[in-house]
């Protein structure tokens, strides 16, 4: 459906000027854009199709029109038709009647046109479309980007061309408004990029300032950047290689998330003693470091199996980035560190560690807090899962509202529900749609729907066209009936010879297939409704003004037809995401448990580490739940990131038999890592994009809790004053 052409639809609105001025701007834009190869269709006040297209369709009217059946050519029916023509010739519409009604007195062409009509609120004046029912005038142009507009580059080029055409039209005070799928995609991408760019600049400056204060060396800052830059570059490159492209949300969150890989070089450098050889530092942190890398990679890599393409990309990007940063930290960074003799600047004596560690007497209170939060969470039924798709949209509300308003003005079908009819070929699809048309008409009469669009209305199946051709009378029979029907009417004997000639020609006409409409404006309208997909064909019947989704779905059960309620389906996916998330978290937790069991070996140590992580996750979930936050797939990614960060803290805190200096180095380093995370994700919580705001708030809260619980729970119960020599 995305490839059918609707993705390239752009709805253009012009306002804040007098109607004559808006009409002038609209005409100028239409003229410029119509000659632009980047667009397959421009409509805004002129005829729906060219004169050549109209002549072709008019000549084919007897095979296309639903009016054609044997009884329409009976003498009585012809008499009524001729009388109607006579009344038209005596009215103010006489020139139009003379042009169309004399060669088509039965009204085959108008009947076919009526089937294509939409319930729009537009009126054509002075070469432009204007929306009716508004106090201030608004002109509208419909543009379709060539190729369906599925590529972001094509969308950007098309939208830029529209903006340029508006500027070149010398609009004065007039304002340009754009809507449609291409615009919504651009606005979403721009919003995310603007937020990410702003946060990236501010957080980078703050983190650099923090690290400069902590290490007091520009060489240290340069060395710390190596693993991070490598992880981001390699992660984006390989993710794009696997998926073809990287989703904007995956890119925005992924790059921000890979900022936590700065923890790895900080952990290495922060634990280095002055003038210590690289192998000495690595020997002291090897176990905790690689367990942290392995567990974080397993946790975030689990997003690959989330069932959401964006999250799958995020999982791949995160896993690759974490491993790349860890490898660079472990093997590339040490030679640089030793060569430049880089090490942290100690902030005073390490005796402060004893005073700080005195806070561990509140360990029981921390455990009680986690148990209380877990009990409260269970009492209210656990976390609340987001089931409203709109809540996840990064598109501004104003953009969605304008899109809906312009679609209604144009009479465009709603995207909420449609019937997908499948078949091995185009003709089967059209025949199956034709079998459903009587039901659809009854639904319109009953008020269940306000109208519908279907490929079979535009182009009947070849079988139906042949039926209509067979209903056309022989020339001699038609001439006789016309003569009888004309008795007493003031028509010249030869008045309807064009009609007789057209019927005679139609009796030997070949029926049309979709190929005959390929290069016409009508073909552009048909393309989103009928197309080849894989080994078969499918056609979408789209609806307007749906009042009862249940009644619509029940009435349209048919072979080869699938009713799709897009909102219900997508909300159902989100509703089922809660259960899948529990399983995903459980599997990730099991994998992490196995890795910890292999790496830590001692049950008490494993229990302390897992207890710290579980406490942080439970309290985070409880805070979100009682703050009224509904969890979405994005929250899952954020919670997995919190788990990875928390494991770093817990594993380094859980190391045993450390002297006071090493404990001081660990505390300083972990506080530095936590401060970097809070700076980055705390700023992310201020974003205008809801998704990024949710990520920032969740990670910032979870990271702060993770450090606290790791300090209180994960550390050994008794710490020696000094490591035995």
ABEGO torsion letter per residue (X at the ends): XAAAGAAABBBBBBBGBBAAAAAAAAAAAAAAAAABAABABBBAGBBABBAAAAAAAAAAAAAABAABBAAAABAAAAAAAAAAAAAAAABAAAAAAAAAAAABAAGAAAAAAAAABBBBBBBBBGGBBBBBGBABBBBBBBBBBBGGGABAAAAAAAAAAAAAAAAAAGAEABBBBBBEAAAAAAAAAAAAAAAAAAAAAAAAAAAAAAAAAAAGBAAAAAAAAAAAAAAAAAAAAAAAAAAGBBBAAAAAAAAAAAAAAAAAAAAAAAABBBGBBAAAAAAAAAAAAAAAAAAAAAAAAAAAAAGBAAAAAAAAAAAAAAAAAAAAAAAAAAAAAAAAGBBBBBBEBAAAAAAAAAAAAAAAAAAAAAAAAAAAAAAAGEBBBBABAAAABABBAAAAAAAAAAAAAAGBBBAABBBBBBBABAAAAAAAAAAAAAAAAAAAAAGABAEBBBAAAABBBAAAAAAAAAABBBAAAAAAAAAAAABGBABBAAAAAAAAAAAAAAAABBBBBAAAAAABAAAAAAAAABBBBEABBBBBBBBBGBABAAAAAAAABBBGBBBBBAAAAAAAAAAAAAAAAAAAAAAAAAAAAAAAAAAAGBAAAAAAAAAAAAAAAAAAAAAAAAAGBBBBAAAAAAAAAAAAAAAAAAAAAABBGBBAAAAAAAAAAAAAAAAAAAAAAAAAAABABAAAAAAAAAAAAAAAAAAAAAAAAABBABBBABBBX
